[in-house]
Amino acid sequence: MKPFISKTSYGVINYAAALLLITSPWLFHFDHTKGAALLVPIYLGWLQLIMAIFTNNPTGFLKVFPMQMHNCLDVLSGSFLLAMPWMYGFSSVVFWPHFLLGSLFVVAGIFAAGSPFLTTPHRSLPEAGLTSIDSEDGRLNV
């Protein structure tokens, strides 16, 4: 399957979703809850915002770490956010914001251009397991 989210669109989506995640308790009126229902979206929103600033893509400001790592962390944190209302047992109080924003991060992390989930494997040498194009794909960034 081909990625359908460009790197620039991915960055814009990431900034918007991070800010939406930070402000979600007040926007979706679950600021009266306590514990994980309230705090985890705020913490994950800040994490996403910091990652967006440091990612090496057209919308990143400092371009420190590779986009593949950001994609993996998006899928991981989105999956956690998606399942959190049922893991912590507050799904009867609120679950739609967590579910929808978690789904957004999972889909964006998988279907963005340059995502490690959609790259096609290429032939590697049996001696070292590396090819000359690994460095061009950003797989050997140090």
C-alpha positions, 0 to 999 in steps of 0.5 A: 500500500502506498502512503497517502499523507505527504510529509508536509501534511503529516507535520501540519496534522501533527501540530494540530492534533497535538494542540487539540490533544493538549486542550481536549479536556476543556474542548470536550468537557471532561476537565472534571475527571481526574487521573489518567482520563485528564492527565494522559491526553495533556502529557501525550499532547505535549510529547507530540508537540515536542516531537513535531518540533524536533522531527526531520521533516519540512515542518520540523524546526530543529530537525534532530531525529528521523521521521521514521522514529516519529512515525513509530512513536505516533503509532505507539502513543496513538495505540495507547491513547486509543485503548486507554479508556478501557484499560483504566476503566473510565470509558463510561465517563469519556472515551470519544476524544481519546478514541478519535485522536488515538486513531488519528495518530495511528493512521497518520503514523502508518500512512505518512510518506517515509513511514517505516510501516510502508517501506518496501524491503530491498535485497541485502547482502548476506555478509553485513545485511546492509545495502548501499541504498540504506543510507539514502532511505535514512535507515543509517542515520546516526 
